[in-house]
Amino acid sequence: MEYVKDNAQASSPFQAIHLGAALAGGAARGFAHIGVLKAIDELGFSLGGIAGTSMGAIIGSLYASGLTPEEILQIAKRTSWVKLIDFRPVGGILSVRKLEEFLAHYLPSDFSKLKIPFVAVATDVVTARLAYLHSGDLPSAVMASAAYPGLFSAVEREGRVLIDGGVLDNLPVDAARFLGVERVIASDVTYRPDSEAEPPGSVIELGRRAIDIMQARLTQARLSMNPPEIYIRPELKGVGLESFSKIDEIWRLGYDAALRVLKGYEV
């Protein structure tokens, strides 16, 4: 079953879960989620459900499969992310093949094999609705959630045409609650327009910046309507979506931010 979110109220197929996480999209900025998950583990919190968008779906699915944050960090360090997700394409849309191969190598084949309930958030470009992917083939669901428009082609999955969930919901608090989560820890690595001092340097960067601005404002609006119980926002000023070489800096920023918020917090 794949739930397509619309104006109708649909019941969740999941049992109530006390604590879960919502992991935002943000390309290289999403490495901060590794640090957030590491802090969650170290402080003894137990996640019963995870929702992820784009890079948040990649990191979240790896954690839901049973990998530790340390293991995810080692995978991230030995992966050539620029070859998987290149923000300076030449000659048109990038192939999804390499990213698909990466996901198929590290993830179970099916959602049913995960250790923790997980939902990947994608956007259905035909119906203009959110798609909560939580069953069936796992790698294709995560690939759909990460199919950034203009870089990757859309992913066809069970008769639907899907792209990056960040188009409609970059910080999937609602999706975490769809899993039955009662309290949500949100890790927000969404681009912040007010922290970017440099103007775009090319037409491609200008287009990407426009999408980032719209995404940031939409995320602010969604948070005002449906805030998480616990909100973590790592200080990522100067860290771009393509800053894959800064992984050690980025995950530590996530770790430090999570410790500041979670220490002394009872959930």
N, C-alpha and C positions, 0 to 999 in steps of 0.2 A: 504494500500500500504506500502510495506517495500522496501526501496531503498538499493540496493547492489552496493557499490562503486567499480567501475573499471576504466579502462583507458578512457572510453567514458565519454563525458560531458553530464550530465543529468540535466534537469531543475528541480528546486525545486517547490513543490506544494504550498509553503507558500508565503504570501505577504511580502514586504520589512519591516524589523524591524530595528529600529534605533540602539538599544543597547541590547546586550545579553551577556550571560556568558558561558564559557567553564570550566567545573569542572573535574579535573583529578582524576584518580584512585590512591589509596594508602592505602587501609584498614584503620587502626586507624588514620593515618595521614590525612585522608579525613575529620576528624572532624574540621580541620581548615577551611573548606568551610562554616561551620556554622558561624564562626566569620566573614568571608569575606562577606557573605550575610547580616549579621547584620550591618556591616559598610555600605554596599550598600544602605540598607533601611534607616539608620540614616542620610546619606548624601543626601537623596532625589532622588537617581537614580532609574529609573523604568526599569526593565528588561522585554523585550518583547519576549524573547526566551532563553531557557537553553539547553545546550548539556552536557551530563555527561557520564563518563566511570567508571564502577565498583562502588566504594564507591561514586564517584562523581555522578553517576546515581541514587544511593539511596538518597543522600542528595538533589540532584537537582529535583528529582521527587516529593519528599515531599514538597519542596518549591513551585514547579509548581502546586501542588494540592491546594495551598492556605494557607498552614501552615506558620507561622512566624518563623524566626530563633530561637526565644525564645522557641516556641512550639517544634521545631525540637530538640533543645538542651535538653529539658525535656524528650522527647522520647528517645534520645540517652543515657541519664543518667540512666533511669530506665530499659534499655535493657541490658540483659546479652550477650554482643557481643561475648565473648569467646565461648559461647554455639552455637551461630549462625555461627561464622567464627573462627574456631580453627586452628591455624597455627602449632600445634603439633599433627597431627593426628596419631592414632594408628590403625593398621590393615587395612589400605587402604583408598580409597576415601570416603569423608564425604557425608552424605545424604544432599540433598538440601531442605528437607522437612521443617525444622525449619525456614530457611531463607524465603522460600516461604510463610509460614504461617505469618511471620512478615510482609512481603510486602503486603500480601492480607489484613491484619488487618488495616494497616495505609494508604494504597493507594486506590484511586478509581479503579474500575474494568477495566476501559477503558480510553485510551488516550483522547477521546472526552470529558471526564468529568474534565479535567485539566483546571486550570485558566490561565496558561501560556503555549504556545507551547513548547514542550519538545521532545528531541530525545535521546534515549539510544543507545550507541555505543557498538556493539558486534563484534565478529569475527566468520565468517563462516569457520569451519574447513574443509569442503569439497572443497569449491571453493578458500579458502585462501584469501578471500576478506572481507573488512569491511561491516558490516550490520548496516544501520541507521534505527532503529526501532522507529516509530513515530505514529503508528496507531494500533488499535485492543487491545488485552489484555495487560494491563499495567504491572501488577506484573511479568508476565513471561518475558517480555522484559527487565525489570530491573534485574531480576534474571539471564538472559542470559548475560547481560553486566557484572555481578559480578561473573560469574562462573570461578573462578581462576583455571587455569589448574594444575592438580596434587592434588587439594584439593576437588573440586566439580566435579561431572560428568557434561558432556555437557547437554545443554538444547535443547530439540527438540521443535521447534516452526514452525508450518505451513510447515512441510516437510523439514525443515532445521536444521542443527546441529550447535549450537552456543556455544561459550565460551567467556570468559572475553575480552572486547574490548581493554584492555591494551596491548594485544599481538601485535596489529598493531597500535593502536593510543590511548595512555594513556591520552593525553591532547587534547580533541576534538575540536580544533579551526575550522577545516574544517566543522565539523558537525554543529557547531553553525551557520556558514555561509550558510550551506544547509537550515537552518530554515529561511533564508532571512535576517539574522543579518548583518547590515552595519558596526558596531563597536563591537568588542569582548573584554570583560574583562575575562582574563584567570587566573584561580586560580590553580597554579601548585604545587602539593604536591608529585611529582614523587621522588622516591628514588635518592639520590645523592651519587654515588660511592666515590667521593673524600672526603666526610665527614664521612665515616665509618671507624673507626680505628680498631675495633675488627674483627678478622677473624671468619668465620663460625664455629660453635661448633659441628655440626653434619652433616650427609649426607643430611638430609632433608633441613637444613639451607643452605648448600652448593648449592643444587639445586635451592632453592629460590633465593639465592644471584645471581646466574648465570642469572636467568630470570630478576631480578631487574636491573642488569648491562646492559643487552641487551635492556631492556625497556627504561632505562635512555638515552642511546646513540641514540636510535631511536627517542625519544622525542626531543632531541637536534637537530637532523637532520631535523625533521619535522618543528620545530620552526624556523630554519634558512631559510626554504623555504616559510613558511607561518606564519609569526609572528602576534600575536594579537595586537590590538591597545593599550591595557592596559594589562600589565603583572604583576601579583602579585605572589611572591614566598616567603611564610612564612619561617622563619628560624627554621627548624625542626631538627637540629642536635641533635642526641641522642634520637630521637623519632622513634621507630621502627614501622613496619607495624602492630605488635601485641600489641602495647601500648594502649590498650583500657582503662586501668585504669587511663590514663593521660588526660582524655577528657577535664577537666577544663583548663589544661595547653595548650592543643592543640588548642582549639577553640579561646582562647585569643591570641595565636600567629598568627592565621589567621586574627583576628580582628585588631590587632596592625599593621600587614603588610599592610592590605587593607587601613587603615586610612592613613598610611604614603604615599601610592601611590595615593589614590583618593582625598585627601584633596586639594582643589584648582583646581582640574581637571574639566574642562567643557566638558560635552558630550551632 
